[in-house]
């Protein structure tokens, strides 16, 4: 390898590549290096300065040092990218606090605070205190909505000079307030605060039709607030099916009004009724629904909340309702009998959810799902990367007519380099792609696969660690192949350094 590195550097330096390369070529390098598994942290941190943040921060495996560099980066575009990127999901409360407080603009602090609130870990106590005194009112308003805000600071914000801040603190903290603060809010002279009080007290005093009609954007209230009966009756007959669908999810509806919506002419309204948690299976089955199994579906929230309840999972896994069974299948752990039932479910999305989310999914079902699903953005490693996915006795698939099964033969511990070579010329592009990832592939086959008719196979071959050094140098110099070649772990760090040099 030492000789290869020396030869590599000679060719690189002779061509004069580095800061003198064209902008499109350099951008391809930066994109590729962002995903190069062998790139050290200092290269990745340097990439943040080279307009590569959109690529680099798309990774979920960045080291703490790289994430810290993005948190404290002087370019607000980099900090903004981090706040909205997958990498932000792993930020600590301290890192979110630095992101928010590091913004000099009040509007930027507000945006960062909104992102922090959605991410979940909260902020440090010191950051909460600093932001409670922020000179920009919308920042204090956003802070007042955060559930984890310490009570003393929320009480302070209830006396904020801006009515919108007081209103936000009221809505978010009403349940934690004693009679004194509640009385002051009820008597507040600002209409916005009194409206917030009415919304916060809806469980004690249902919203009236008069309030509903006077409130701008009142449609947002029908799903989660207790409403007066006459208002519900009126909304059940509203011409807007979106509003009726949201009303059908309202947990405070009387049973007879649920029955009214169960007979709604719109499919979406009846579907919302059919997933209500209080319904018996008999009553649920009586609601006429027609679920297209091909449409995107999301887990039902109240079923997800019961994932730790084994008896509830048994009951719901046996439900005729497709969405309830799908929701059970997203549990991380399930009793063996529930897993067995769901693994035989007639609906393949139920089986897919089980393969993606449940650590107890059985090997035979994972193999079945693998034949038609190779992972999503949220779970890119499932079903293939599932711990129960079969890893032995796979050579029997080497001649299988199904390409997704055929390629698995390379995972068998007894597979040979000869099988890799054979699969590198397979008629199916996906099998060839799998061969192009195998470290046993010969250099000659790697070079041959650089001319494969499939672009994905060509790109994977360019990333193979057995690409001959002169060939890799040539690939790095071509705008069409430079990005894939820059992901190659064969690249010496010295070459990565030269690729990211910004000056002479």
C-alpha positions in Angstrom: 0.0 0.0 0.0 2.9 2.4 0.7 4.1 2.1 -2.9 0.6 2.8 -4.1 0.3 5.9 -2.0 3.6 7.2 -3.3 2.6 6.6 -6.9 -0.8 8.1 -6.2 0.7 11.3 -4.9 3.2 11.5 -7.8 0.4 11.3 -10.3 -1.7 13.7 -8.4 1.0 16.3 -8.0 2.1 16.0 -11.6 -1.4 16.9 -12.8 -1.5 20.0 -10.6 -4.9 19.2 -9.2 -6.3 20.8 -6.1 -7.3 24.5 -5.9 -6.6 24.8 -9.6 -9.3 22.3 -10.6 -12.6 23.6 -12.0 -15.5 24.4 -9.7 -17.7 21.5 -11.0 -14.9 19.0 -10.5 -14.1 20.3 -7.0 -17.8 20.2 -6.1 -17.9 16.5 -7.2 -14.9 15.8 -4.9 -16.5 17.5 -2.0 -19.7 15.6 -2.4 -17.8 12.3 -2.6 -15.5 13.0 0.3 -18.5 13.9 2.4 -19.5 10.2 2.2 -16.0 8.7 2.3 -15.9 6.3 5.2 -12.1 6.7 5.5 -12.1 10.5 5.7 -10.8 11.7 9.0 -12.5 14.3 11.1 -10.2 17.1 10.1 -11.2 16.6 6.4 -14.9 16.5 7.2 -14.6 19.7 9.3 -12.8 21.3 6.4 -15.6 20.3 4.1 -18.0 22.4 6.2 -16.1 25.4 4.8 -16.4 24.2 1.2 -20.1 24.3 0.6 -20.3 20.6 1.4 -22.6 20.9 4.4 -25.7 19.7 2.6 -23.9 16.4 1.8 -21.9 15.9 5.0 -24.8 16.7 7.4 -27.0 14.2 5.6 -25.0 11.5 7.4 -26.2 10.0 10.6 -22.8 8.8 11.8 -20.8 12.0 12.3 -18.4 12.1 15.2 -19.0 14.5 18.1 -16.1 16.6 16.9 -17.6 17.2 13.4 -21.0 17.9 14.9 -19.5 20.4 17.4 -17.7 22.1 14.5 -21.0 22.5 12.7 -22.7 23.8 15.8 -20.1 26.5 16.3 -19.5 27.2 12.6 -19.2 30.9 11.7 -21.4 30.4 8.5 -25.0 30.6 9.5 -25.9 28.5 6.4 -24.0 25.6 7.9 -25.7 26.0 11.3 -29.0 26.2 9.6 -28.3 23.1 7.6 -27.4 21.3 10.8 -30.6 22.3 12.5 -32.7 20.7 9.7 -30.5 17.7 8.9 -30.6 14.1 10.1 -27.5 14.8 12.1 -29.5 17.2 14.3 -31.4 14.3 15.7 -28.4 13.4 17.9 -27.7 16.9 19.2 -27.6 17.2 23.0 -29.4 19.9 25.0 -26.1 21.7 25.3 -25.5 21.7 21.6 -29.0 22.9 20.8 -28.4 25.6 23.4 -25.3 26.8 21.6 -27.0 26.7 18.2 -29.8 28.9 19.5 -27.7 31.3 21.5 -25.1 31.5 18.8 -27.4 33.4 16.5 -27.1 37.2 16.6 -30.4 37.8 14.8 -33.6 37.5 16.9 -35.4 35.9 13.9 -32.7 33.3 13.5 -32.8 32.5 17.2 -36.6 32.0 16.9 -36.1 29.6 13.9 -33.4 27.6 15.8 -35.6 27.5 18.9 -38.4 26.1 16.8 -36.1 23.4 15.5 -34.9 22.6 19.0 -38.5 22.3 20.2 -39.2 19.8 17.4 -36.0 17.8 18.1 -37.0 17.0 21.7 -34.0 17.1 24.0 -34.7 20.6 25.2 -32.1 23.2 26.3 -29.8 23.7 29.3 -31.2 25.5 32.3 -28.8 28.4 31.6 -30.1 28.7 28.0 -33.7 28.8 29.2 -32.8 31.6 31.6 -31.0 33.6 28.9 -33.8 33.2 26.4 -36.5 34.1 28.9 -34.9 37.6 28.9 -34.3 37.7 25.1 -35.0 41.2 23.6 -36.8 39.7 20.6 -40.4 39.0 21.6 -41.0 36.1 19.2 -38.1 34.2 20.9 -39.7 34.6 24.3 -43.1 33.5 22.8 -41.5 30.4 21.3 -39.8 29.6 24.5 -43.0 29.9 26.5 -44.5 27.1 24.4 -41.7 24.6 25.2 -43.0 21.8 27.5 -39.7 21.4 29.4 -39.4 25.1 30.4 -38.8 25.3 34.2 -41.9 26.5 36.0 -40.3 29.6 37.6 -39.4 30.9 34.1 -42.9 30.1 32.8 -44.4 32.1 35.6 -42.1 35.0 34.8 -43.2 34.8 31.1 -46.9 35.0 32.3 -46.0 38.6 33.3 -44.2 39.4 30.1 -45.2 42.8 28.6 -46.2 41.2 25.3 -49.6 39.6 25.3 -48.6 36.9 22.8 -45.9 35.7 25.2 -48.3 35.6 28.1 -50.8 33.8 25.9 -48.2 31.2 24.8 -47.1 30.6 28.4 -50.8 30.2 29.5 -51.6 27.6 26.8 -48.5 25.6 27.5 -48.5 25.7 31.3 -52.2 26.1 32.4 -52.3 22.6 34.0 -49.3 23.4 36.2 -50.6 26.8 37.5 -52.3 27.3 40.8 -55.3 29.5 41.4 -53.4 32.8 41.8 -51.7 32.8 38.3 -54.9 31.4 36.7 -57.0 34.2 38.2 -54.6 36.8 36.9 -54.7 35.3 33.4 -58.5 35.2 33.4 -58.6 38.9 34.3 -55.9 39.8 31.8 -56.9 42.9 29.7 -55.5 41.5 26.4 -57.9 39.5 24.2 -55.1 37.2 23.1 -54.5 36.1 26.6 -58.2 35.6 27.4 -58.5 33.5 24.3 -55.6 31.4 25.4 -57.4 30.9 28.8 -60.5 29.8 27.0 -58.6 27.2 25.0 -56.6 26.1 28.0 -59.8 25.5 30.0 -61.7 23.7 27.3 -61.9 20.4 29.3 -63.7 22.3 32.1 -65.6 24.7 29.9 -66.3 23.4 26.4 -65.7 25.8 23.5 -68.9 27.6 22.4 -70.2 28.2 18.9 -69.9 31.9 19.6 -66.2 31.5 20.5 -65.6 29.2 17.5 -67.2 31.6 15.0 -65.1 34.5 16.3 -61.8 32.7 16.3 -59.6 33.0 13.2 -58.6 29.6 11.9 -60.9 27.8 14.3 -60.9 24.6 12.2 -57.6 23.7 14.0 -59.6 23.3 17.2 -62.0 20.6 16.2 -59.7 17.7 16.6 -58.3 18.2 20.1 -60.7 20.5 22.1 -63.9 19.8 24.0 -66.7 21.4 22.1 -70.3 22.2 23.1 -72.8 19.7 21.8 -74.7 22.1 19.6 -71.4 23.1 17.9 -70.5 19.5 17.3 -73.9 18.8 15.7 -73.4 21.7 13.4 -69.9 20.6 12.5 -71.1 17.1 11.8 -73.1 18.6 8.9 -70.4 21.0 7.7 -69.7 20.9 4.0 -65.9 20.6 4.5 -64.9 16.9 4.7 -61.5 17.9 6.0 -63.1 19.5 9.0 -65.5 16.5 9.6 -62.5 14.1 9.4 -60.7 16.1 12.1 -63.8 16.2 14.2 -64.0 12.4 13.9 -60.7 12.2 15.7 -61.9 14.3 18.6 -61.5 12.3 21.8 -64.4 14.1 23.6 -67.2 13.2 21.2 -70.4 11.6 22.7 -71.1 8.1 21.5 -74.2 9.1 19.6 -72.2 11.8 17.7 -69.6 9.3 16.9 -72.4 7.2 15.3 -73.4 10.2 13.2 -69.9 10.5 11.8 -69.6 6.7 11.3 -72.3 7.1 8.7 -70.6 10.0 6.9 -70.6 9.9 3.1 -66.8 10.5 3.0 -64.5 7.6 3.2 -61.8 9.5 5.1 -64.3 10.6 7.8 -65.5 7.0 8.4 -61.9 5.8 8.4 -61.0 8.3 11.2 -64.0 7.1 13.2 -63.0 3.4 12.7 -59.7 4.0 14.4 -61.1 5.6 17.6 -59.7 3.8 20.7 -62.9 3.4 22.6 -64.7 1.3 19.9 -65.2 -2.4 20.5 -64.2 -4.6 17.6 -67.8 -5.2 16.8 -68.6 -1.5 16.6 -65.4 -0.9 14.7 -66.3 -3.5 12.2 -69.7 -2.0 11.6 -68.1 1.2 10.3 -67.8 0.9 6.5 -64.2 1.5 5.4 -62.3 0.8 2.3 -58.6 1.0 2.9 -56.4 0.9 -0.2 -53.4 -1.3 0.9 -51.1 0.6 -1.5 -51.6 4.0 0.1 -49.1 5.3 2.6 -50.0 4.6 6.2 -48.8 6.0 9.5 -49.1 4.2 12.9 -52.2 5.1 15.0 -50.9 7.1 17.9 -53.0 5.5 20.7 -51.9 2.0 19.5 -48.2 3.1 19.6 -48.8 4.3 23.2 -49.8 0.7 24.1 -46.7 -0.9 22.6 -45.5 -2.0 26.1 -48.8 -3.6 27.0 -48.5 -7.2 25.8 -52.2 -8.0 26.3 -53.2 -4.9 24.3 -50.8 -6.0 21.5 -52.4 -9.5 21.4 -55.9 -8.0 21.2 -55.1 -5.5 18.5 -52.9 -7.8 16.5 -56.1 -9.9 16.0 -58.2 -6.9 14.9 -59.7 -7.1 11.4 -58.7 -3.4 11.1 -55.7 -3.1 8.9 -54.4 0.2 10.4 -54.5 -1.2 14.0 -52.5 -4.4 12.9 -50.0 -2.2 11.1 -49.6 0.0 14.2 -48.9 -3.1 16.3 -46.3 -4.3 13.9 -44.2 -1.1 14.5 -43.5 -2.1 18.1 -39.8 -2.7 18.8 -40.5 -5.8 20.9 -43.6 -8.1 20.8 -44.6 -11.4 22.4 -43.7 -14.5 20.3 -47.4 -15.3 19.6 -48.0 -11.8 18.3 -44.9 -11.9 16.1 -46.1 -15.2 14.6 -49.5 -13.9 13.9 -48.3 -10.7 12.2 -45.6 -12.5 10.2 -48.4 -14.5 8.5 -50.6 -11.4 8.0 -52.2 -11.3 4.6 -51.3 -7.6 4.2 -47.7 -7.2 3.1 -47.3 -3.7 4.6 -48.0 -5.2 8.0 -45.2 -7.7 7.4 -43.0 -4.8 6.1 -43.5 -2.8 9.3 -42.7 -5.9 11.3 -39.5 -6.3 9.3 -38.5 -2.7 9.6 -39.4 -1.9 13.3 -39.6 -5.1 15.3 -36.4 -6.7 16.6 -38.3 -10.0 17.0 -39.2 -10.4 13.3 -38.6 -14.0 12.2 -35.9 -15.0 9.6 -38.2 -16.6 7.1 -40.5 -13.5 6.9 -37.5 -11.2 6.6 -36.3 -13.3 3.7 -39.7 -13.0 2.1 -39.9 -9.3 2.5 -36.4 -8.9 1.2 -37.6 -10.2 -2.2 -39.6 -7.1 -2.8 -38.3 -4.4 -0.3 -34.7 -3.2 0.2 -35.2 -0.5 2.8 -36.6 3.0 3.2 -34.9 6.3 4.1 -36.0 6.0 7.7 -34.8 2.3 8.0 -32.3 1.8 5.2 -30.7 -1.2 6.8 -33.9 -3.3 7.1 -34.8 -6.0 6.3 -31.3 -6.9 5.1 -29.5 -5.5 8.2 -32.0 -7.0 10.7 -30.2 -9.1 13.3 -32.4 -12.1 12.5 -31.8 -11.9 8.8 -30.4 -15.3 7.6 -26.6 -15.4 7.1 -26.0 -19.1 6.7 -27.1 -21.8 4.2 -27.4 -19.2 1.5 -25.3 -20.9 -1.2 -28.5 -22.8 -2.1 -29.7 -19.5 -3.7 -26.7 -19.2 -6.0 -28.8 -20.3 -9.0 -32.1 -19.0 -7.9 -34.1 -17.3 -10.7 -35.0 -14.5 -8.3 -32.1 -12.0 -8.4 -32.7 -10.7 -4.9 -32.3 -14.3 -3.5 -29.4 -15.1 -5.9 -27.2 -12.3 -4.6 -27.5 -13.5 -1.0 -25.3 -16.5 -1.9 -22.3 -14.1 -1.5 -23.2 -13.6 2.2 -22.7 -17.3 2.9 -19.4 -17.9 4.8 -18.6 -20.6 2.3 -19.0 -18.5 -0.8 -15.8 -18.1 -2.9 -14.1 -15.4 -5.0 -15.1 -17.4 -8.0 -18.8 -16.8 -7.2 -18.1 -13.1 -6.9 -16.5 -13.1 -10.3 -19.5 -15.0 -11.7 -22.0 -12.6 -10.2 -20.0 -9.6 -11.5 -21.2 -10.6 -15.0 -24.8 -11.6 -13.9 -27.6 -10.6 -16.2 -29.3 -8.7 -13.4 -27.9 -5.2 -12.5 -28.7 -5.6 -8.8 -26.7 -8.8 -8.6 -23.8 -7.1 -10.3 -24.1 -4.2 -7.9 -23.9 -6.6 -5.0 -20.7 -8.1 -6.5 -19.3 -4.7 -6.9 -19.4 -4.2 -3.1 -17.5 -7.5 -2.4 -13.9 -6.9 -1.3 -12.9 -10.2 -3.0 -13.7 -8.8 -6.5 -10.5 -8.9 -8.7 -9.0 -5.6 -9.9 -9.6 -6.7 -13.5 -13.3 -7.1 -12.8 -13.4 -3.8 -11.0 -12.0 -2.1 -14.1 -14.4 -4.0 -16.4 -17.4 -2.9 -14.2 -16.5 0.7 -14.6 -18.0 0.3 -18.1 -21.1 -1.5 -16.9 -24.3 -0.4 -18.6 -25.9 0.4 -15.2 -24.8 3.7 -13.7 -25.2 2.4 -10.1 -22.8 -0.5 -10.8 -20.3 1.9 -12.4 -20.4 4.2 -9.4 -20.0 1.3 -6.9 -17.0 0.0 -8.9 -15.4 3.4 -8.7 -15.7 3.1 -4.9 -14.1 -0.3 -4.8 -10.9 -0.5 -2.8 -9.2 -2.6 -5.5 -9.5 0.0 -8.2 -5.9 0.2 -9.6 -4.3 3.5 -8.6 -3.8 4.9 -12.1 -7.4 4.2 -12.9 -8.6 5.9 -9.7 -6.5 9.0 -10.6 -8.2 9.2 -14.0 -11.7 8.8 -12.4 -11.0 11.7 -10.0 -10.1 13.9 -13.0 -13.4 13.3 -14.8 -16.4 15.3 -13.7 -18.7 12.4 -14.5 -16.9 9.9 -12.2 -15.1 12.2 -9.7 -17.9 12.1 -7.1 -18.0 8.3 -6.9 -14.2 8.0 -7.0 -13.9 10.5 -4.1 -15.9 8.1 -1.9 -13.2 5.4 -2.5 -11.6 4.4 0.9 -8.3 3.8 -1.0 -7.7 7.5 -1.2 -4.8 8.5 1.0 -5.5 11.2 3.5 -2.7 13.3 1.9 -4.7 13.3 -1.4 -7.8 14.2 0.5 -5.9 17.1 2.0 -4.9 18.3 -1.5 -8.4 17.9 -2.8 -9.7 20.2 -0.1 -6.9 22.9 -0.4 -8.5 26.3 -0.9 -5.4 28.3 -1.8 -1.9 27.9 -3.4 
